[in-house]
Amino acid sequence: MSSKVTTFNEITQAEDYFAFFGLPYDPQFLNVNRLHILQKFSRLMQEKGVENPDMANDATFNQYRELLQEAYSLFQTSSPLQQKLFKVFNNKPKNVVLLSEIEVE
């Protein structure tokens, strides 16, 4: 296994992914949106169907670099609530009536 693959597989922090791919980022923005960005990045990787990407291959490296940039950029123009990546955003609260559900007769 190449050292790039080993390094990629050992990354756990959002900042480390950006450093690995050489992508610029706003530390404050990343700190607020890190879980959403990483979740979207993970989903984009799954959509590509590669579980263990060969980061030694320049084409694969660049493709995954673009996916991380796409995930980051998405949350610059969209909110976590709009993206609904996590279950909590999809669950309707129990015993709560939303104002939008009230009809005037």
Secondary structure as GFF3:
##gff-version 3
##sequence-region A 1 105
A	DSSP	alpha_helix	3	10	.	.	.	ID=ss1
A	DSSP	alpha_helix	14	21	.	.	.	ID=ss2
A	DSSP	alpha_helix	27	48	.	.	.	ID=ss3
A	DSSP	alpha_helix	58	77	.	.	.	ID=ss4
A	DSSP	alpha_helix	80	83	.	.	.	ID=ss5
A	DSSP	alpha_helix	87	90	.	.	.	ID=ss6
A	DSSP	three_ten_helix	99	101	.	.	.	ID=ss7
###
